Amino acid sequence: MKVLYVYAHQEPKSFNAALKETALAALKEKGHEVKLSDLYAMNFNPVLTAEDFTDRKKPDVFKPFLEAIQASKTGAFAPDILAEMEKVKWADLLIFQFPIYFTSMPAILKGWIDRVLAPGFGFNPLINSAYETGLLKGKTAMITTTTGASEEWYSEGGEHGDLNRHLESVTHCVFEYMGMKVLPSHIIYEVSSLSKERGAEKLGKYRKRISEL
């Protein structure tokens, strides 16, 4: 497979970094081709602005949806967006790894989705290209995420509610909306309180999960 690993964590010495390195090693050991988008290391700009489009359809008023549709036809996206789009087009499997912030993803990853999985590239409601006809049909997506709170808090009836339900705003409304098949999310709870032994156990389980993809 060709795998794009989109990673959003700031600290190279973190447990998240260890998870990422575990996954990359396991993928390469299985003979898969891997590309990494390490968003913080890249200093990726998450803010969608008029500068994202190098040849504006309507210079007098900024309408991001219409500009993205036009740019998808002409290639008039900013270079950093085009580079990430090429990775997406190349990939069979996209793995998104991030820590949970307020039951969702960090802003830098949300901005990557906003800018890269653009109208005309990932979906196009003007021609009914969504879900079964999404423009990324044939690709597969998966989330790997970590939490500070316990599994009990992130369960049905818990204080935060079922985390998998929260993630549906991404797994269903983004990935499946764009036609991708979605694998079950890999969630590791209470990362901040893991002992060294438990951490090693979690890394081993993740390696096994990735190796079996």
C-alpha positions in Angstrom: 0.0 0.0 0.0 0.8 3.7 -0.3 0.2 5.3 3.1 0.0 9.0 4.0 0.5 9.5 7.8 -0.8 12.9 8.8 0.5 13.7 12.3 -0.4 16.5 14.6 1.6 16.7 17.9 4.1 19.3 18.9 6.6 17.3 21.1 9.2 14.9 19.6 9.6 13.2 23.0 5.9 12.6 23.6 4.0 9.3 23.7 2.3 10.5 20.5 5.7 10.8 18.9 6.5 7.2 20.0 3.2 6.0 18.5 4.0 7.7 15.2 7.5 6.2 15.0 6.0 2.8 15.9 3.5 3.0 13.1 6.0 4.2 10.5 8.4 1.4 11.4 5.7 -1.2 11.3 4.4 0.0 7.9 7.9 0.0 6.4 8.6 -3.5 7.8 5.5 -4.7 5.9 6.9 -3.2 2.7 4.4 -0.4 2.4 5.4 3.0 0.9 5.0 5.8 3.5 4.9 9.5 3.3 4.7 11.6 6.5 3.0 15.0 6.9 4.3 16.1 10.4 2.2 19.3 10.6 3.9 21.1 13.5 7.4 20.2 12.2 6.3 21.6 8.8 4.9 24.7 10.4 1.8 24.1 8.4 -0.5 27.1 8.1 -4.0 26.0 9.2 -5.7 29.3 8.2 -7.7 29.3 5.0 -7.4 32.8 3.3 -7.7 34.4 -0.1 -3.9 33.8 -0.5 -4.7 30.1 -0.8 -5.7 30.8 -4.4 -3.1 32.1 -6.9 -5.6 33.0 -9.6 -8.9 34.3 -8.2 -12.2 33.8 -9.9 -13.7 36.7 -8.1 -11.0 39.1 -6.8 -13.5 41.6 -5.5 -15.2 39.3 -2.9 -13.7 36.2 -1.3 -15.9 33.1 -1.6 -13.7 30.2 -0.5 -16.1 27.5 -1.9 -16.2 28.9 -5.4 -12.5 29.7 -5.4 -11.7 26.1 -4.4 -14.0 24.7 -7.1 -12.3 26.9 -9.7 -8.8 26.1 -8.4 -9.5 22.4 -8.6 -10.0 22.9 -12.3 -7.0 25.2 -12.9 -4.5 24.1 -10.3 -4.5 27.6 -8.8 -3.9 26.5 -5.2 -1.0 27.8 -3.1 2.1 25.6 -3.3 1.7 24.1 0.2 -1.8 23.0 -0.5 -0.8 21.5 -3.9 2.0 19.5 -2.2 -0.4 18.0 0.3 -3.0 17.2 -2.3 -0.4 15.3 -4.3 0.3 13.2 -1.2 -3.5 12.5 -0.8 -3.8 11.5 -4.5 -0.8 9.2 -4.2 -2.1 7.4 -1.1 -4.3 4.3 -0.8 -4.5 4.7 3.0 -4.5 7.9 5.1 -3.8 7.6 8.8 -4.5 10.7 10.9 -2.9 10.8 14.4 -3.6 13.5 17.0 -4.4 14.1 20.7 -8.0 14.9 21.6 -8.5 18.6 22.3 -12.0 19.4 23.6 -13.4 16.1 22.1 -11.9 16.9 18.7 -8.7 17.5 16.8 -6.1 20.2 17.2 -6.6 23.3 15.1 -3.6 22.7 12.9 -5.2 19.4 11.7 -8.6 20.9 11.2 -6.9 23.6 9.1 -5.2 20.9 7.0 -8.6 19.4 6.3 -10.1 22.8 5.5 -7.4 23.7 3.1 -6.3 20.4 1.6 -9.6 18.4 1.3 -11.1 21.2 -0.6 -14.3 21.5 -2.6 -13.6 20.2 -6.0 -10.8 18.0 -4.7 -12.4 15.8 -2.0 -16.1 16.5 -2.8 -18.2 18.5 -5.1 -21.9 19.0 -4.1 -22.5 20.9 -7.3 -22.3 17.6 -9.2 -23.5 15.4 -6.3 -20.0 14.1 -5.6 -20.4 13.0 -2.0 -20.5 9.8 0.1 -20.9 7.0 -2.5 -19.7 9.3 -5.2 -17.2 11.3 -3.2 -14.1 12.3 -5.1 -11.8 10.3 -2.8 -13.7 7.0 -3.3 -11.3 4.0 -3.3 -9.2 5.4 -0.5 -9.3 4.3 3.1 -8.9 6.5 6.2 -8.2 5.8 9.9 -7.9 7.9 13.1 -5.3 7.2 15.8 -5.9 9.4 18.8 -5.0 9.8 22.5 -6.9 11.3 25.4 -6.1 12.7 28.8 -9.5 11.6 30.2 -10.5 8.0 31.0 -12.3 5.6 28.8 -15.2 5.7 31.4 -15.5 9.5 30.8 -15.5 8.9 27.0 -18.0 6.1 27.1 -21.8 6.2 26.4 -23.3 7.8 29.5 -19.9 9.1 30.7 -19.1 12.7 31.5 -17.9 13.5 27.9 -20.0 10.9 26.0 -18.8 8.3 23.6 -15.7 9.5 21.9 -16.4 7.5 18.7 -19.6 9.5 18.4 -17.7 12.8 18.7 -15.3 11.5 16.0 -18.1 10.9 13.6 -17.9 14.6 12.7 -14.7 13.6 11.0 -15.1 9.9 10.2 -18.5 10.3 8.7 -18.9 14.0 7.8 -15.4 14.3 6.3 -13.9 10.9 5.4 -17.1 9.0 4.3 -18.5 12.2 2.9 -15.5 12.3 0.5 -16.1 8.7 -0.5 -13.4 7.0 1.7 -13.8 3.8 3.6 -13.2 4.3 7.3 -11.5 1.8 9.6 -12.3 1.7 13.3 -10.4 4.4 15.2 -7.5 3.4 17.4 -8.0 5.2 20.7 -5.6 5.2 23.7 -7.1 6.7 26.9 -5.5 8.4 29.8 -2.1 8.7 28.2 -0.8 11.2 30.8 -1.1 8.6 33.5 0.4 5.6 31.7 3.3 3.9 33.4 6.4 3.0 31.4 5.2 -0.6 31.3 1.7 0.2 30.2 3.0 2.6 27.6 5.2 -0.1 26.1 2.2 -2.4 26.1 0.1 0.2 24.3 2.8 0.7 21.7 3.0 -3.0 21.1 -0.7 -3.2 20.5 -0.5 -0.3 18.1 2.3 -2.0 16.2 0.2 -5.1 15.9 -2.8 -3.1 14.7 -0.7 -1.3 12.0 1.0 -4.5 10.9 -2.3 -6.1 10.3 -3.7 -3.4 8.0 
